[in-house]
Amino acid sequence: MTGDAAEPSLGRRIVVRGATGSGKTTLTRRLGALLDLPVIELDALFWQPNWAETPAPEFREKVAAALAAAPAGWVCDGAYNSRLGGLVASRGDTLIWLHLPWRVSFWRLLKRTVGRARTREPMWGGQHGVLA
């Protein structure tokens, strides 16, 4: 770049959003490792065993505690706007929105779902990658 324009930089509190299968978790984990920041997966805080949902007030408390536990910064993926409102976004300083073509996200989601169904890969709360 030339002139007085500043080079873009990432903050220390990064929110990654996008559709299912867009690569949020993969990007979040890579950014966390690259920047030496803890990763906060909202799905891991929301889902309980047997695909039970965490009630909204408890979920808000869990998320607020996870954010507060990393005062030097974090990378967080997911949205849950209907349950969290602006809790995460208001504390972030960088928002990355992944907007891939539908066919790319769908293909990734299909491969992931079939793979998890086949391997019974454990996911959040100890449940497996298949809805029971």
N, C-alpha and C positions, 0 to 999 in steps of 0.2 A: 504494500500500500504506500501511497505517497501522500504528502500533505500532513495536516494536523489530526487526521482521523485516528482514533485509538484502535488498536487491534482488539477484536472481541476476546473475551475470556469467560471461563466458567466460574461461577461462584462456588461456595462451599456448602450450600444447601440446595441440592438439585432435585427437581421433581420431574419424573419421566412419565408421560401419559401417552395413550394411544389405544387403538382397538385391540381386542383379543387377537393374539397371533402376530402382532406388529413388531415384536422383539423387545418389549419393555424390560422384561426381567434380564434378558441377555445383556442389553446395553447397561442396565443398572449395575449388574454384577461387574462388568468390565470397567465401568467408570469408578466404581467403588475401589476395585483393586488398583487401578491406575492412579487414582488420587489419594489412596490410602484413607478412604472414608468408609464408615459403616453403611451397610445396605439395609434399608427398611422395606420389606415386602408387605404391602397392606393385605394381600391375600393370606399370608401366614398369620397375621394378627386377627383376621376376620373369621377364618374357617376353623371350626372345632371338629373333634372326631365325629364321624358319621355324617359329614357335610352339614352339621348344625351351624347356624349363623350366630355370631356374637351379637347380643342386643346392642343397639346404637349407643346408649350411654356408656356401657362397658367398653365398646370398641373405641369410642372417642378417648376414653381414659387411657387405654392401651397405646393408642397412636400418640397422644400427647406425651406420655411417659417415654416412649421410644425416641421421639424428637428431642425431648429435654435431656435424655441420657447421652446425647451426642452434641454437646454445645459447640464443638469445633467444626461441625458440619456432618452431612449425611447425604445419601442418594436414596430417594424414595420412589418406588413405582406403584402405579395404580391410581384410582380416582376415588370411588365411593362417595361422590359428591352428595348424594341423597342422605348419607349417614354422617358424613364429616363436614359438610359445608365447605368453607374455605380454610379449615384447620391446617391442612398441609400447605396449600398454595400460599396462604398468607405468611407462612414462615420461610418459604423458599425464596431464593434470590435468582434462581435460574430455572426456567421451564423449558423442557425439551418435549415437543409434541411429535410423535411418530405417526405419519400419515402415509401409509403405503397403499398401493392399488389393492382392491378387494381380492383379486386373484392371488396375490402374494400372501396376504394375511390368511386367507382361507386355506391355501395349500400348506402353510406352516402349521396352522391349527389342526388340520386333518392328519398330517404326519405325526405331530406331537400326541394327539389323542390316540391314534392307532398304536403308536409306540408304547405309550403308557398303559394302554389296555393289555397289550401283549406282555409287557414286563412286570406289570402291577407295581410300577414305580411309586414309592411312597411320596405323598405330597403333604400339604399343610395338615396339621393336626393328626398326622399318622394315617389318614385315609389314603386309599390308592387312587390312581388316575382314572378310575371308572366310577361314575355315579351309580350307587347301589339302589 
